[in-house]
């Protein structure tokens, strides 16, 4: 990594070589931050970082598989050696568990017939991976003057919305993997926020909406930029900002 101005905020975005994560990285970089592109594939991560640098932004690739503790530790060590701190962590990396289909079409997630190995795989990335990355980065975040953690969740995580038989999500197929994993993530967000509140670390969950990405085979109706905007807003909160919240672009999302 080359030299960067020390006054720039340093942000790590997991799963940032494409989709919402890439959009978040671009918007944070446009705010003048140094952005670390977390990606499992070194080539794809470097390609995304190089494109941002070509646009005049500070961006670097970091090999990071949230389900591989060795790469998580290595990423934390690399950030420590180069920057000595981390200001923003965006836990964006996630999987649906159903290939390139949207949760609405995930017939293989119906609770009564679901494959438990698939459920475990989804939780490994969407929940346990967030714990692994967050805990590895916390020592670096504690060195920041304004540490922020944003967990990318989903409206499908809302028990209030998904349990309403007359609500907007009534058409969703029941899910034993993706939706519960995101519900667990929002619950985990609250627990981290409660623990870290005294340290000034603001921790929030975000529902970016149904965004046009590979994960839903590009059936989403929102652009990546639109989905990323609310994530960036929570990542750049002032000291009087909320913590332990669950938000979308319109405000609070019901639990």
Backbone as numpy.savetxt, mean C-alpha at the origin, in Angstrom:
# Nx Ny Nz CAx CAy CAz Cx Cy Cz
23.11 4.03 -5.20 22.26 5.22 -5.20 23.15 6.47 -5.20
22.79 7.43 -6.03 23.57 8.66 -6.08 23.11 9.62 -4.99
23.84 10.72 -4.87 23.54 11.67 -3.81 22.21 12.38 -4.04
21.46 12.55 -2.96 20.19 13.25 -3.01 20.21 14.34 -1.94
19.55 15.46 -2.17 19.47 16.49 -1.14 18.88 15.90 0.15
19.54 16.17 1.28 19.11 15.56 2.54 17.79 16.12 3.06
17.35 17.27 2.53 16.10 17.86 3.02 14.88 17.19 2.38
15.09 16.44 1.35 13.95 15.79 0.70 13.39 14.68 1.58
12.07 14.59 1.61 11.46 13.46 2.29 11.74 12.19 1.49
11.88 11.09 2.21 12.15 9.81 1.59 10.93 8.91 1.77
10.40 8.41 0.66 9.18 7.60 0.70 9.44 6.24 0.05
9.00 5.18 0.72 9.06 3.84 0.16 7.64 3.39 -0.19
7.46 2.94 -1.43 6.17 2.43 -1.88 6.39 0.98 -2.31
5.68 0.05 -1.67 5.82 -1.35 -2.06 4.93 -1.65 -3.26
5.36 -2.59 -4.08 4.59 -2.91 -5.28 4.44 -1.71 -6.19
5.55 -0.97 -6.40 5.45 0.34 -7.05 5.90 0.36 -8.50
6.17 -0.80 -9.08 6.63 -0.77 -10.47 5.47 -0.64 -11.47
4.22 -0.78 -10.98 3.08 -0.64 -11.87 1.83 -0.31 -11.05
0.74 -0.03 -11.75 -0.55 0.16 -11.10 -0.60 1.32 -10.13
-1.39 1.14 -9.08 -1.59 2.21 -8.10 -0.27 2.60 -7.45
0.56 1.60 -7.14 1.84 1.90 -6.53 2.70 2.80 -7.39
2.69 2.54 -8.67 3.46 3.39 -9.60 2.88 4.80 -9.61
1.56 4.90 -9.62 0.93 6.22 -9.59 1.25 6.98 -8.32
1.26 6.29 -7.19 1.61 6.92 -5.92 3.05 7.42 -5.96
3.96 6.58 -6.47 5.36 6.96 -6.57 5.54 8.21 -7.42
4.84 8.26 -8.54 4.95 9.42 -9.43 4.47 10.69 -8.74
3.34 10.59 -8.03 2.78 11.79 -7.40 3.62 12.24 -6.20
4.17 11.30 -5.45 5.05 11.68 -4.34 6.33 12.33 -4.88
6.86 11.78 -5.97 8.05 12.35 -6.58 7.78 13.76 -7.08
6.57 13.97 -7.63 6.20 15.29 -8.12 6.10 16.32 -7.00
5.92 15.83 -5.76 5.90 16.73 -4.60 7.30 17.04 -4.11
8.31 16.51 -4.78 9.69 16.79 -4.42 10.33 15.77 -3.51
9.69 14.64 -3.33 10.24 13.60 -2.47 11.16 12.67 -3.26
12.06 12.04 -2.53 12.84 10.94 -3.09 12.03 9.67 -2.90
11.73 8.99 -3.98 10.83 7.84 -3.92 11.62 6.56 -4.18
11.38 5.58 -3.32 11.99 4.28 -3.45 10.95 3.31 -4.00
11.23 2.76 -5.16 10.31 1.88 -5.86 10.53 0.45 -5.36
9.66 -0.01 -4.47 9.75 -1.38 -4.00 9.15 -2.32 -5.03
9.92 -3.32 -5.45 9.45 -4.25 -6.47 10.12 -5.60 -6.29
9.37 -6.68 -6.53 9.95 -8.02 -6.44 10.96 -8.26 -7.55
10.64 -7.77 -8.75 11.48 -7.98 -9.91 12.47 -6.82 -10.05
13.77 -7.08 -9.91 14.74 -5.98 -9.98 14.68 -5.21 -11.29
14.49 -5.92 -12.40 14.45 -5.27 -13.70 13.27 -4.32 -13.84
12.10 -4.78 -13.42 10.91 -3.94 -13.53 10.98 -2.75 -12.58
11.54 -2.99 -11.40 11.69 -1.88 -10.46 12.63 -0.83 -10.99
13.76 -1.25 -11.55 14.72 -0.30 -12.09 14.16 0.42 -13.30
13.39 -0.26 -14.12 12.78 0.38 -15.29 11.84 1.51 -14.85
11.02 1.24 -13.82 10.10 2.27 -13.33 10.86 3.43 -12.73
11.91 3.14 -11.95 12.70 4.21 -11.33 13.41 5.04 -12.39
13.95 4.37 -13.41 14.66 5.09 -14.47 13.73 6.04 -15.22
12.50 5.61 -15.44 11.54 6.47 -16.13 11.22 7.72 -15.30
11.13 7.55 -13.98 10.89 8.71 -13.12 12.11 9.64 -13.11
13.30 9.04 -13.07 14.51 9.88 -13.08 14.61 10.65 -14.40
14.22 10.00 -15.49 14.26 10.66 -16.80 13.32 11.85 -16.85
12.28 11.80 -16.00 11.33 12.92 -15.93 11.79 13.99 -14.94
12.97 13.79 -14.38 13.52 14.80 -13.48 13.28 14.57 -12.01
12.79 13.38 -11.66 12.47 13.09 -10.26 13.56 12.24 -9.61
13.57 12.27 -8.28 14.48 11.42 -7.53 13.81 10.09 -7.23
14.27 9.03 -7.88 13.64 7.72 -7.71 14.68 6.63 -7.84
14.54 5.62 -6.99 15.48 4.50 -7.00 14.73 3.21 -6.76
15.21 2.14 -7.36 14.59 0.84 -7.19 15.15 0.15 -5.95
14.27 -0.55 -5.23 14.66 -1.35 -4.09 14.01 -2.72 -4.25
14.81 -3.77 -4.30 14.26 -5.12 -4.41 13.54 -5.45 -3.10
12.26 -5.77 -3.22 11.46 -5.99 -2.02 10.28 -6.90 -2.33
10.33 -8.11 -1.80 9.22 -9.05 -1.85 8.67 -9.11 -0.43
7.46 -8.64 -0.23 6.93 -8.52 1.13 6.76 -9.87 1.81
6.77 -10.96 1.04 6.64 -12.29 1.62 8.00 -12.96 1.86
9.07 -12.25 1.58 10.42 -12.78 1.73 11.16 -11.92 2.75
11.30 -12.43 3.96 11.88 -11.63 5.04 13.31 -11.19 4.72
14.05 -12.00 3.97 15.42 -11.63 3.65 15.46 -10.36 2.80
14.57 -10.25 1.81 14.56 -9.04 0.98 14.03 -7.85 1.76
13.14 -8.10 2.70 12.62 -7.01 3.53 13.74 -6.43 4.39
14.50 -7.31 5.02 15.62 -6.86 5.85 16.68 -6.15 5.02
16.97 -6.72 3.84 17.97 -6.11 2.96 17.54 -4.72 2.52
16.26 -4.56 2.22 15.75 -3.24 1.81 15.90 -2.24 2.94
15.55 -2.64 4.16 15.68 -1.74 5.31 17.13 -1.34 5.52
18.04 -2.30 5.38 19.46 -2.00 5.56 19.96 -1.04 4.49
19.48 -1.23 3.27 19.92 -0.37 2.18 19.44 1.07 2.38
18.19 1.21 2.81 17.64 2.55 3.07 18.38 3.21 4.23
18.69 2.42 5.25 19.42 2.93 6.40 20.79 3.45 5.98
21.50 2.65 5.20 22.85 3.04 4.78 22.86 4.28 3.91
21.86 4.41 3.04 21.86 5.54 2.10 21.23 6.79 2.68
20.13 6.64 3.40 19.38 7.81 3.84 19.34 7.99 5.37
19.49 6.90 6.10 19.48 6.99 7.55 18.11 7.17 8.18
17.09 7.23 7.34 15.73 7.41 7.85 14.74 7.10 6.75
13.47 7.03 7.12 12.38 6.91 6.15 11.25 7.78 6.66
10.69 8.62 5.78 9.62 9.54 6.20 8.24 8.97 5.92
8.10 8.22 4.84 6.78 7.73 4.43 6.90 6.28 3.99
6.00 5.46 4.49 5.88 4.08 4.03 4.48 3.87 3.49
4.38 3.47 2.25 3.10 3.14 1.64 3.09 1.63 1.38
2.31 0.92 2.19 2.16 -0.52 2.01 1.10 -0.77 0.94
1.56 -0.82 -0.30 0.65 -0.95 -1.44 0.60 -2.36 -2.01
1.69 -3.10 -1.90 1.75 -4.43 -2.51 0.60 -5.31 -2.01
-0.09 -5.94 -2.93 -1.21 -6.80 -2.55 -1.61 -7.69 -3.70
-2.32 -8.75 -3.38 -2.82 -9.66 -4.42 -4.30 -9.93 -4.19
-5.00 -10.25 -5.26 -6.41 -10.60 -5.12 -6.58 -12.08 -4.79
-5.61 -12.89 -5.21 -5.70 -14.32 -4.99 -6.43 -15.05 -6.09
-6.93 -14.32 -7.08 -7.74 -14.94 -8.13 -7.20 -14.66 -9.52
-5.92 -14.39 -9.63 -5.37 -14.07 -10.94 -5.84 -12.70 -11.39
-5.95 -12.52 -12.68 -6.33 -11.22 -13.21 -7.85 -11.12 -13.36
-8.53 -11.19 -12.22 -9.96 -10.95 -12.19 -10.26 -10.06 -11.01
-11.35 -9.37 -11.07 -11.74 -8.49 -9.98 -12.38 -9.30 -8.86
-12.40 -8.75 -7.63 -13.08 -9.44 -6.54 -14.54 -9.77 -6.86
-15.17 -8.97 -7.72 -16.56 -9.22 -8.08 -16.72 -10.54 -8.83
-15.66 -10.97 -9.51 -15.73 -12.17 -10.35 -14.95 -13.35 -9.77
-14.56 -13.24 -8.51 -13.70 -14.26 -7.91 -14.52 -15.42 -7.38
-14.99 -16.27 -8.28 -15.82 -17.41 -7.87 -15.05 -18.39 -6.99
-13.72 -18.43 -7.14 -12.94 -19.38 -6.36 -12.72 -18.93 -4.92
-13.29 -17.77 -4.54 -13.14 -17.29 -3.17 -14.40 -17.48 -2.34
-15.44 -18.06 -2.90 -16.66 -18.31 -2.14 -16.32 -19.15 -0.92
-16.69 -18.72 0.29 -16.21 -19.36 1.52 -16.43 -20.86 1.59
-17.58 -21.36 1.13 -17.89 -22.77 1.32 -17.06 -23.72 0.46
-16.37 -23.16 -0.53 -15.60 -24.01 -1.43 -14.18 -23.50 -1.68
-13.75 -22.56 -0.87 -12.46 -21.92 -1.11 -11.30 -22.87 -0.82
-10.21 -22.66 -1.55 -8.97 -23.40 -1.33 -8.20 -22.69 -0.22
-7.95 -23.38 0.88 -7.28 -22.76 2.01 -5.87 -22.29 1.67
-5.19 -22.97 0.78 -3.85 -22.53 0.39 -3.90 -21.16 -0.27
-4.95 -20.92 -1.06 -5.10 -19.62 -1.69 -5.37 -18.54 -0.64
-6.20 -18.85 0.35 -6.47 -17.90 1.42 -5.19 -17.56 2.16
-4.41 -18.57 2.46 -3.14 -18.33 3.17 -2.21 -17.45 2.34
-2.17 -17.69 1.04 -1.30 -16.89 0.17 -1.72 -15.43 0.15
-3.02 -15.19 0.10 -3.53 -13.82 0.10 -3.18 -13.12 1.41
-3.41 -13.79 2.53 -3.08 -13.18 3.82 -1.58 -13.00 3.97
-0.79 -13.90 3.40 0.67 -13.79 3.49 1.15 -12.47 2.91
0.57 -12.07 1.78 0.94 -10.81 1.15 0.22 -9.62 1.76
-1.10 -9.71 1.85 -1.91 -8.54 2.19 -1.90 -8.17 3.66
-1.56 -9.12 4.52 -1.56 -8.85 5.96 -0.18 -9.08 6.57
0.30 -10.32 6.48 1.59 -10.63 7.10 2.73 -9.86 6.45
2.63 -9.64 5.14 3.64 -8.87 4.44 3.69 -7.43 4.92
2.53 -6.87 5.23 2.48 -5.51 5.76 3.14 -5.43 7.13
2.89 -6.43 7.96 3.53 -6.46 9.28 5.05 -6.56 9.13
5.49 -7.44 8.25 6.93 -7.63 8.06 7.62 -6.35 7.61
7.04 -5.69 6.60 7.65 -4.47 6.08 7.57 -3.35 7.10
6.42 -3.17 7.70 6.26 -2.08 8.67 7.24 -2.23 9.83
7.35 -3.42 10.38 8.25 -3.62 11.51 9.71 -3.41 11.13
10.07 -3.81 9.91 11.45 -3.62 9.46 11.77 -2.14 9.25
10.75 -1.36 8.83 10.98 0.06 8.53 10.76 0.98 9.72
10.15 0.48 10.78 9.83 1.35 11.92 11.06 2.05 12.52
12.18 1.37 12.71 13.34 2.10 13.24 13.73 3.29 12.38
13.58 3.16 11.05 13.89 4.26 10.15 12.83 5.35 10.23
11.56 4.95 10.33 10.47 5.92 10.43 10.56 6.72 11.71
11.02 6.10 12.78 11.13 6.81 14.06 12.16 7.92 14.02
13.03 7.90 13.03 14.04 8.96 12.88 13.52 10.14 12.07
12.32 10.01 11.53 11.73 11.08 10.74 11.06 12.11 11.64
11.04 13.35 11.18 10.34 14.41 11.92 8.83 14.31 11.74
8.39 13.65 10.68 6.95 13.55 10.40 6.65 12.21 9.73
6.77 11.10 10.47 6.57 9.78 9.87 5.12 9.48 9.55
4.90 8.89 8.37 3.55 8.55 7.93 3.55 7.13 7.36
2.51 6.38 7.70 2.31 5.05 7.14 0.92 5.00 6.53
0.83 4.56 5.28 -0.46 4.42 4.61 -0.58 2.98 4.11
-1.65 2.33 4.52 -1.92 0.96 4.08 -3.03 1.00 3.02
-2.74 0.46 1.86 -3.72 0.49 0.77 -4.70 -0.67 0.95
-5.92 -0.32 1.30 -6.97 -1.29 1.57 -7.97 -1.28 0.41
-9.24 -1.45 0.71 -10.28 -1.54 -0.33 -11.64 -1.30 0.31
-12.57 -0.81 -0.48 -13.94 -0.70 0.02 -14.49 -2.08 0.41
-13.96 -3.12 -0.22 -14.39 -4.48 0.11 -14.02 -4.87 1.54
-13.16 -4.08 2.18 -12.78 -4.34 3.57 -13.86 -3.89 4.55
-14.75 -3.03 4.10 -15.75 -2.44 5.00 -16.84 -3.45 5.35
-16.92 -3.82 6.61 -17.97 -4.74 7.04 -19.34 -4.09 6.91
-19.39 -2.78 7.15 -20.67 -2.08 7.05 -21.19 -2.09 5.61
-20.29 -1.82 4.67 -20.71 -1.75 3.27 -21.03 -3.13 2.71
-20.19 -4.11 3.01 -20.37 -5.42 2.39 -21.47 -6.25 3.06
-21.90 -5.87 4.26 -22.95 -6.63 4.93 -24.35 -6.10 4.65
-24.44 -4.98 3.96 -25.73 -4.36 3.66 -26.34 -5.01 2.41
-27.42 -5.77 2.56 -27.99 -6.47 1.40 -28.59 -5.54 0.36
-28.80 -4.29 0.74 -29.36 -3.32 -0.20 -28.33 -2.26 -0.59
-27.09 -2.46 -0.17 -26.06 -1.47 -0.42 -25.38 -1.63 -1.76
-24.42 -0.74 -2.04 -23.75 -0.73 -3.35 -22.85 -1.94 -3.59
-22.54 -2.70 -2.54 -21.65 -3.84 -2.71 -22.39 -5.16 -2.60
-23.70 -5.12 -2.66 -24.50 -6.34 -2.54 -24.21 -7.34 -3.66
-23.76 -6.84 -4.80 -23.50 -7.72 -5.93 -22.16 -8.44 -5.85
-21.33 -8.06 -4.89 -20.03 -8.71 -4.73 -20.23 -10.18 -4.36
-19.45 -11.03 -4.97 -19.46 -12.43 -4.55 -18.85 -12.54 -3.15
-19.40 -13.41 -2.31 -18.78 -13.62 -1.00 -17.32 -14.05 -1.17
-16.46 -13.52 -0.31 -15.02 -13.78 -0.43 -14.45 -14.23 0.90
-13.70 -15.33 0.86 -13.02 -15.81 2.05 -11.55 -15.43 2.07
-11.10 -14.73 1.04 -9.68 -14.40 0.94 -9.45 -12.89 0.82
-9.73 -12.34 -0.34 -9.37 -10.93 -0.58 -10.05 -9.98 0.40
-11.38 -10.01 0.46 -12.09 -9.06 1.31 -11.71 -9.20 2.79
-11.69 -10.43 3.35 -11.27 -10.55 4.75 -9.83 -10.11 4.98
-8.96 -10.31 3.99 -7.58 -9.87 4.17 -7.50 -8.35 4.28
-8.32 -7.67 3.51 -8.33 -6.21 3.57 -9.03 -5.72 4.84
-10.03 -6.47 5.32 -10.64 -6.12 6.61 -9.61 -6.26 7.72
-8.82 -7.33 7.65 -7.76 -7.52 8.63 -6.74 -6.39 8.55
-6.45 -5.94 7.33 -5.48 -4.86 7.16 -5.97 -3.56 7.79
-7.24 -3.24 7.62 -7.74 -2.01 8.25 -7.73 -2.14 9.77
-8.05 -3.33 10.29 -7.98 -3.55 11.73 -6.54 -3.42 12.22
-5.61 -3.96 11.46 -4.19 -3.87 11.81 -3.73 -2.41 11.80
-4.25 -1.64 10.86 -3.92 -0.22 10.77 -4.25 0.49 12.08
-5.41 0.20 12.62 -5.83 0.83 13.88 -4.87 0.45 15.01
-4.47 -0.82 15.05 -3.60 -1.26 16.13 -2.22 -0.61 16.05
-1.67 -0.50 14.85 -0.40 0.22 14.69 -0.55 1.69 15.07
-1.66 2.29 14.64 -1.89 3.70 14.96 -1.96 3.92 16.46
-2.63 3.03 17.15 -2.75 3.16 18.61 -1.40 3.02 19.29
-0.58 2.08 18.80 0.73 1.90 19.40 1.65 3.08 19.14
1.58 3.63 17.93 2.55 4.64 17.50 2.07 6.07 17.67
0.85 6.23 18.15 0.28 7.58 18.31 1.19 8.48 19.15
1.71 7.92 20.24 2.54 8.72 21.15 3.85 9.15 20.52
4.25 8.46 19.45 5.50 8.78 18.77 5.30 9.72 17.58
4.06 10.14 17.35 3.79 11.05 16.24 3.73 10.40 14.89
3.63 9.07 14.86 3.51 8.36 13.58 2.03 8.25 13.22
1.64 8.84 12.11 0.25 8.78 11.67 0.08 7.59 10.75
-0.88 6.73 11.09 -1.08 5.48 10.36 -2.54 5.40 9.91
-2.77 5.31 8.61 -4.13 5.28 8.09 -4.25 4.25 6.95
-5.49 3.82 6.74 -5.81 2.93 5.63 -6.59 3.71 4.57
-6.41 3.31 3.32 -7.02 4.02 2.20 -7.69 3.04 1.25
-8.88 3.41 0.79 -9.55 2.68 -0.28 -9.46 3.52 -1.55
-8.62 3.13 -2.50 -8.44 3.95 -3.70 -9.57 3.86 -4.70
-10.49 2.90 -4.51 -11.58 2.72 -5.45 -11.26 1.68 -6.50
-12.19 1.47 -7.41 -12.05 0.43 -8.43 -11.22 0.99 -9.57
-9.90 0.81 -9.45 -8.95 1.42 -10.37 -8.58 0.45 -11.49
-8.41 0.97 -12.66 -8.03 0.20 -13.85 -6.59 -0.28 -13.71
-6.41 -1.56 -13.30 -5.07 -2.12 -13.11 -5.03 -3.57 -13.60
-3.83 -4.15 -13.61 -3.67 -5.54 -13.99 -4.45 -6.47 -13.07
-4.55 -6.11 -11.79 -5.15 -7.01 -10.81 -6.62 -7.30 -11.09
-7.30 -6.40 -11.80 -8.70 -6.65 -12.16 -8.88 -6.76 -13.68
-7.76 -7.09 -14.35 -7.79 -7.25 -15.81 -8.29 -6.00 -16.50
-7.97 -4.86 -15.89 -8.29 -3.54 -16.43 -9.79 -3.32 -16.63
-10.56 -3.80 -15.65 -12.01 -3.56 -15.68 -12.40 -2.38 -14.81
-11.46 -1.83 -14.06 -11.77 -0.69 -13.19 -12.12 0.54 -13.97
-12.91 1.41 -13.35 -13.36 2.62 -14.05 -12.63 3.88 -13.58
-11.79 3.75 -12.57 -11.01 4.90 -12.11 -9.59 4.81 -12.67
-9.01 5.97 -12.94 -7.63 5.98 -13.44 -6.66 5.74 -12.28
-5.47 5.33 -12.63 -4.42 5.14 -11.63 -4.17 6.45 -10.88
-4.14 7.54 -11.60 -3.89 8.84 -10.96 -4.97 9.17 -9.95
-6.22 8.87 -10.28 -7.32 9.13 -9.34 -7.18 8.25 -8.10
-6.86 6.99 -8.29 -6.72 6.09 -7.16 -5.54 6.46 -6.28
-4.47 6.93 -6.90 -3.26 7.27 -6.15 -3.43 8.55 -5.34
-4.28 9.46 -5.79 -4.37 10.78 -5.17 -4.72 10.73 -3.69
-5.66 9.88 -3.31 -6.05 9.83 -1.89 -4.94 9.18 -1.06
-4.21 8.26 -1.65 -3.07 7.66 -0.94 -2.03 8.72 -0.65
-1.73 9.53 -1.65 -0.73 10.59 -1.52 -1.18 11.62 -0.49
-2.46 11.93 -0.48 -2.97 12.90 0.51 -2.73 12.41 1.93
-2.97 11.14 2.18 -2.75 10.60 3.52 -1.26 10.44 3.82
-0.46 10.25 2.79 0.98 10.10 2.98 1.66 11.42 3.29
1.01 12.51 2.97 1.62 13.83 3.14 0.85 14.69 4.15
0.21 14.04 5.11 -0.55 14.75 6.13 0.34 15.66 6.97
-0.26 16.76 7.41 0.41 17.62 8.37 0.34 17.02 9.77
0.97 17.69 10.73 1.03 17.15 12.09 -0.34 17.06 12.75
-1.30 17.82 12.24 -2.65 17.80 12.81 -3.56 16.82 12.08
-2.98 15.98 11.24 -3.76 15.04 10.46 -4.28 13.89 11.29
-5.21 13.13 10.74 -5.81 12.01 11.46 -4.88 10.81 11.54
-5.18 9.92 12.44 -4.53 8.63 12.51 -5.57 7.60 12.92
-5.31 6.32 12.61 -6.26 5.23 12.88 -7.55 5.38 12.08
-7.44 6.00 10.89 -8.62 6.20 10.06 -8.63 5.32 8.83
-9.80 5.27 8.19 -10.01 4.52 6.95 -10.71 5.48 5.99
-10.05 5.83 4.89 -10.52 6.91 4.05 -10.57 6.52 2.57
-11.47 7.20 1.84 -11.42 7.22 0.39 -11.41 8.67 -0.03
-11.61 8.94 -1.32 -11.51 10.32 -1.79 -12.59 11.24 -1.23
-13.69 10.66 -0.74 -14.79 11.46 -0.25 -14.74 11.67 1.26
-13.85 10.96 1.95 -13.76 11.09 3.40 -13.66 9.73 4.08
-14.24 9.63 5.25 -14.14 8.39 6.01 -14.96 7.28 5.39
-14.41 6.07 5.41 -15.10 4.87 4.97 -15.60 4.15 6.22
-16.87 3.70 6.25 -17.36 3.00 7.44 -16.62 1.67 7.65
-16.39 1.36 8.90 -15.69 0.10 9.21 -16.54 -1.10 8.87
